[in-house]
Amino acid sequence: MMQSVILARRPKGNPVEADFAIEVTPLPEVEKGYFLTRNDFISLDAGFRNWMNEDSGDEVLPAMALNAPVMGLVLAEVIESKHVDYSPGDKLMARFAWQTHSLSDGTDFIARLPSELEFNP
């Protein structure tokens, strides 16, 4: 199962628990050209608060959508792959959602991390 943090409403001032919801869904199937990660660390940067505003963002980093997973930077490990450029065990920093897992076709912002890097969540 996969857990996602959903932006349930636009925060007014500092975000509070009621601005978010937790959604539990089955893990997505990995089809040809995709890979699945386990997201071990999720960044909670102050700047992300601005992206929760309806009138924020731009074409590169648009405002976060309501009733959709909150986006951010994660440290992740590929756990299943049907993508030619990614293999299980690859370590990544990526702009994925605040989820326990992410499915990607490789077009997201992704930076490879050294393979010897160990995550200890």
KEKOLVEX-403606 format. One record per residue (C-alpha): residue number from 1; x, y, z. Coordinates in nm, 4 decimals, padded with zeros to 6 digits. Layout:
BEGIN
+-----+----------+----------+----------+
:   n :        X :        Y :        Z :
+-----+----------+----------+----------+
: NUM :        X :        Y :        Z :
...
+-----+----------+----------+----------+
//
This chain:
BEGIN
+-----+----------+----------+----------+
:   n :        X :        Y :        Z :
+-----+----------+----------+----------+
:   1 :  00.0000 :  00.0000 :  00.0000 :
:   2 :  00.1046 :  00.3577 : -00.0657 :
:   3 :  00.0317 :  00.6551 :  00.1590 :
:   4 :  00.0068 :  01.0074 :  00.0173 :
:   5 : -00.0226 :  01.3470 :  00.1857 :
:   6 : -00.3014 :  01.5349 :  00.0054 :
:   7 : -00.3499 :  01.9133 : -00.0005 :
:   8 : -00.7110 :  01.9175 :  00.1217 :
:   9 : -00.7484 :  02.2967 :  00.1382 :
:  10 : -00.5359 :  02.6072 :  00.0927 :
:  11 : -00.3693 :  02.7056 :  00.4213 :
:  12 : -00.4569 :  03.0410 :  00.5728 :
:  13 : -00.1378 :  03.1488 :  00.7472 :
:  14 :  00.0667 :  02.8637 :  00.8895 :
:  15 : -00.0457 :  02.5208 :  00.7659 :
:  16 : -00.2419 :  02.3118 :  01.0143 :
:  17 : -00.3296 :  01.9429 :  01.0153 :
:  18 : -00.6769 :  02.0083 :  00.8711 :
:  19 : -00.5144 :  02.1493 :  00.5530 :
:  20 : -00.3997 :  01.7974 :  00.4667 :
:  21 : -00.5401 :  01.4471 :  00.4363 :
:  22 : -00.3770 :  01.1045 :  00.4200 :
:  23 : -00.4803 :  00.8821 :  00.1306 :
:  24 : -00.3986 :  00.5109 :  00.1205 :
:  25 : -00.4017 :  00.3394 : -00.2198 :
:  26 : -00.2565 :  00.0215 : -00.3697 :
:  27 :  00.0937 :  00.0478 : -00.5127 :
:  28 :  00.0772 :  00.1341 : -00.8824 :
:  29 :  00.1707 : -00.1283 : -01.1392 :
:  30 :  00.5018 : -00.0663 : -01.3116 :
:  31 :  00.4572 : -00.0668 : -01.6880 :
:  32 :  00.7199 : -00.0507 : -01.9619 :
:  33 :  00.9095 :  00.2788 : -01.9480 :
:  34 :  00.8385 :  00.3391 : -01.5779 :
:  35 :  01.0039 :  00.2747 : -01.2428 :
:  36 :  00.8789 :  00.2666 : -00.8831 :
:  37 :  01.0629 :  00.4224 : -00.5909 :
:  38 :  01.0426 :  00.3913 : -00.2153 :
:  39 :  01.0611 :  00.7484 : -00.0851 :
:  40 :  01.2743 :  00.7368 :  00.2272 :
:  41 :  01.3037 :  01.1094 :  00.3075 :
:  42 :  01.0740 :  01.3977 :  00.2182 :
:  43 :  01.1880 :  01.7590 :  00.2262 :
:  44 :  00.9745 :  02.0077 :  00.4146 :
:  45 :  01.1131 :  02.3412 :  00.2929 :
:  46 :  00.9652 :  02.6771 :  00.3934 :
:  47 :  00.9322 :  02.7744 :  00.0258 :
:  48 :  00.6848 :  02.4921 : -00.0331 :
:  49 :  00.4317 :  02.6867 :  00.1751 :
:  50 :  00.4120 :  02.9493 : -00.1027 :
:  51 :  00.3333 :  02.6820 : -00.3645 :
:  52 :  00.0245 :  02.5903 : -00.1645 :
:  53 : -00.1285 :  02.9308 : -00.2518 :
:  54 : -00.3657 :  02.9292 : -00.5479 :
:  55 : -00.1974 :  03.2262 : -00.7184 :
:  56 :  00.1611 :  03.1047 : -00.6775 :
:  57 :  00.3971 :  02.9156 : -00.8998 :
:  58 :  00.4854 :  02.9366 : -01.2649 :
:  59 :  00.5186 :  02.7032 : -01.5630 :
:  60 :  00.8223 :  02.5319 : -01.4050 :
:  61 :  00.6794 :  02.4918 : -01.0535 :
:  62 :  00.3032 :  02.5480 : -01.0703 :
:  63 :  00.0871 :  02.6031 : -00.7644 :
:  64 : -00.0030 :  02.2803 : -00.5871 :
:  65 : -00.3420 :  02.1422 : -00.6857 :
:  66 : -00.6155 :  02.0876 : -00.4301 :
:  67 : -00.7070 :  01.7260 : -00.3573 :
:  68 : -00.3756 :  01.6116 : -00.5050 :
:  69 : -00.0550 :  01.4982 : -00.3360 :
:  70 :  00.1725 :  01.7709 : -00.2023 :
:  71 :  00.4849 :  01.7984 : -00.4169 :
:  72 :  00.8394 :  01.8309 : -00.2866 :
:  73 :  01.1885 :  01.6921 : -00.2983 :
:  74 :  01.2478 :  01.3362 : -00.1849 :
:  75 :  01.5390 :  01.0997 : -00.1414 :
:  76 :  01.4296 :  00.7734 : -00.2962 :
:  77 :  01.5497 :  00.4287 : -00.3977 :
:  78 :  01.4292 :  00.2494 : -00.7095 :
:  79 :  01.2598 : -00.0748 : -00.6024 :
:  80 :  01.1177 : -00.1910 : -00.9374 :
:  81 :  01.1972 : -00.0808 : -01.2908 :
:  82 :  01.0886 : -00.1362 : -01.6483 :
:  83 :  01.2818 :  00.1733 : -01.7594 :
:  84 :  01.6088 :  00.1368 : -01.9505 :
:  85 :  01.7856 :  00.4116 : -01.7513 :
:  86 :  01.6896 :  00.3094 : -01.3965 :
:  87 :  01.7568 : -00.0099 : -01.2012 :
:  88 :  01.6512 : -00.1394 : -00.8604 :
:  89 :  01.8880 :  00.0009 : -00.6000 :
:  90 :  01.9464 :  00.3326 : -00.7814 :
:  91 :  01.9428 :  00.6214 : -00.5334 :
:  92 :  01.7768 :  00.9464 : -00.6416 :
:  93 :  01.6847 :  01.2949 : -00.5318 :
:  94 :  01.3681 :  01.3868 : -00.7186 :
:  95 :  01.0715 :  01.6210 : -00.7278 :
:  96 :  00.8039 :  01.3709 : -00.6387 :
:  97 :  00.4931 :  01.3832 : -00.4225 :
:  98 :  00.4824 :  01.3466 : -00.0464 :
:  99 :  00.4151 :  00.9752 : -00.0754 :
: 100 :  00.5706 :  00.6564 :  00.0520 :
: 101 :  00.6284 :  00.5548 : -00.3132 :
: 102 :  00.6428 :  00.7242 : -00.6544 :
: 103 :  00.5921 :  00.5986 : -01.0077 :
: 104 :  00.7966 :  00.7851 : -01.2699 :
: 105 :  00.8727 :  00.7744 : -01.6402 :
: 106 :  01.2002 :  00.9582 : -01.5762 :
: 107 :  01.0822 :  01.3001 : -01.6957 :
: 108 :  01.0501 :  01.4439 : -01.3434 :
: 109 :  01.3346 :  01.6498 : -01.1964 :
: 110 :  01.5713 :  01.3710 : -01.0936 :
: 111 :  01.9323 :  01.3743 : -00.9762 :
: 112 :  02.1201 :  01.0507 : -00.9269 :
: 113 :  02.2939 :  01.0012 : -00.5952 :
: 114 :  02.6049 :  00.7925 : -00.5269 :
: 115 :  02.5178 :  00.4230 : -00.5146 :
: 116 :  02.7135 :  00.3754 : -00.1920 :
: 117 :  02.4891 :  00.6258 : -00.0134 :
: 118 :  02.2873 :  00.4444 :  00.2521 :
: 119 :  01.9446 :  00.5642 :  00.3576 :
: 120 :  01.8456 :  00.4845 :  00.7127 :
: 121 :  01.4802 :  00.5879 :  00.7386 :
+-----+----------+----------+----------+
//
